[in-house]
């Protein structure tokens, strides 16, 4: 299933997360929650001056914004290139909103630099 085929989440699901998001992010929230409920995302990490690196990301789905989820990302189908992180579901949905906004602009499915900094524990 591609990002373009996502259907907005139900109002009940959206209401739980609304207090965590403001502005334009609220407009994308229904699609981000729908993507979150899928529990998987395939994409390509853009590399400057090179080809993108394919990845698959999986996570456990929760129903509450403060629930911790375990997110795993594997690059090029290589177990040695796997990373894992725990974060609140609301924070991960925020990263999924960034994925959707980036896709709208570039037609590339990829996470933000902020996500990768957190994943690699290089947060500023």
C-alpha positions as CSV (number, residue, x, y, z in Angstrom):
1,X,0.0,0.0,0.0
2,X,1.4,3.4,-0.9
3,X,1.0,6.7,0.9
4,X,-1.2,7.9,-1.9
5,X,-3.8,5.2,-1.0
6,X,-4.1,6.2,2.6
7,X,-7.6,7.0,3.9
8,X,-8.0,9.4,6.9
9,X,-8.3,7.9,10.3
10,X,-11.6,8.1,12.2
11,X,-12.6,11.2,14.2
12,X,-12.4,9.1,17.4
13,X,-8.7,8.2,16.7
14,X,-7.9,11.8,15.7
15,X,-9.5,13.4,18.9
16,X,-7.0,11.5,21.1
17,X,-4.0,13.0,19.4
18,X,-5.3,16.5,18.6
19,X,-3.9,18.1,21.8
20,X,-0.4,17.1,20.7
21,X,-0.4,18.9,17.4
22,X,-1.0,22.5,16.3
23,X,-1.2,24.4,13.0
24,X,-0.6,22.7,9.7
25,X,0.3,19.4,11.4
26,X,-3.4,19.0,12.4
27,X,-4.4,19.0,8.7
28,X,-2.1,16.0,8.0
29,X,-2.9,14.2,11.3
30,X,-5.8,12.0,10.0
31,X,-3.5,10.5,7.3
32,X,-0.5,10.2,9.7
33,X,-2.7,8.2,12.2
34,X,-3.9,6.0,9.3
35,X,-0.2,5.4,8.3
36,X,0.7,4.7,12.0
37,X,-2.1,2.1,12.2
38,X,-0.5,0.2,9.3
39,X,2.6,-0.5,11.4
40,X,5.0,-0.5,8.4
41,X,6.6,1.9,6.0
42,X,8.9,1.3,3.0
43,X,10.9,4.2,1.6
44,X,14.3,5.4,0.4
45,X,16.8,7.4,2.4
46,X,18.0,10.2,0.1
47,X,21.8,10.5,-0.1
48,X,23.3,13.7,-1.5
49,X,25.0,13.0,-4.8
50,X,24.0,9.3,-4.8
51,X,21.2,6.9,-5.1
52,X,18.7,6.5,-2.3
53,X,19.1,3.6,0.1
54,X,15.9,1.5,0.5
55,X,14.5,0.9,4.0
56,X,11.6,-0.7,5.7
57,X,10.4,0.6,9.0
58,X,8.1,-1.4,11.4
59,X,6.6,-0.4,14.7
60,X,4.1,-1.7,17.2
61,X,0.7,0.1,17.1
62,X,-0.7,1.6,20.2
63,X,-3.9,3.6,20.9
64,X,-2.7,6.2,23.4
65,X,-0.4,9.2,22.6
66,X,1.8,8.5,25.6
67,X,2.3,4.8,24.9
68,X,5.8,3.8,24.1
69,X,6.3,2.1,20.8
70,X,9.3,0.3,19.4
71,X,10.3,1.4,16.0
72,X,12.7,-0.7,13.9
73,X,14.3,0.4,10.6
74,X,16.3,-1.8,8.3
75,X,18.3,-0.5,5.3
76,X,18.8,-2.5,2.1
77,X,17.3,-5.6,3.7
78,X,20.5,-6.1,5.7
79,X,20.2,-7.2,9.3
80,X,23.5,-5.5,10.1
81,X,22.0,-2.2,9.0
82,X,19.1,-2.4,11.5
83,X,18.3,0.2,14.1
84,X,15.7,0.4,16.9
85,X,14.4,3.1,19.1
86,X,11.6,3.5,21.7
87,X,9.5,6.7,21.7
88,X,6.0,7.8,22.5
89,X,3.5,7.2,19.8
90,X,2.6,10.9,19.6
91,X,6.3,11.7,18.9
92,X,6.4,9.0,16.2
93,X,3.2,10.2,14.6
94,X,4.9,13.7,14.5
95,X,7.7,12.1,12.5
96,X,5.1,10.4,10.2
97,X,3.5,13.8,9.6
98,X,7.0,15.0,8.4
99,X,7.1,11.9,6.1
100,X,3.8,12.8,4.6
101,X,4.7,16.5,4.2
102,X,8.0,15.5,2.5
103,X,6.1,13.1,0.2
104,X,3.7,15.9,-0.8
105,X,6.7,18.1,-1.8
106,X,9.1,15.6,-3.3
107,X,7.2,12.3,-4.0
108,X,9.9,10.6,-1.9
109,X,9.0,8.5,1.1
110,X,11.7,9.3,3.7
111,X,12.0,10.4,7.3
112,X,13.3,13.8,8.4
113,X,16.8,14.6,9.5
114,X,15.4,15.0,13.0
115,X,14.2,11.4,13.0
116,X,17.6,10.0,11.9
117,X,19.3,12.1,14.6
118,X,17.1,10.7,17.2
119,X,17.4,7.1,15.8
120,X,21.2,7.4,15.9
121,X,21.1,9.2,19.3
122,X,22.6,12.3,17.9
123,X,19.9,14.7,19.0
124,X,21.0,18.3,19.4
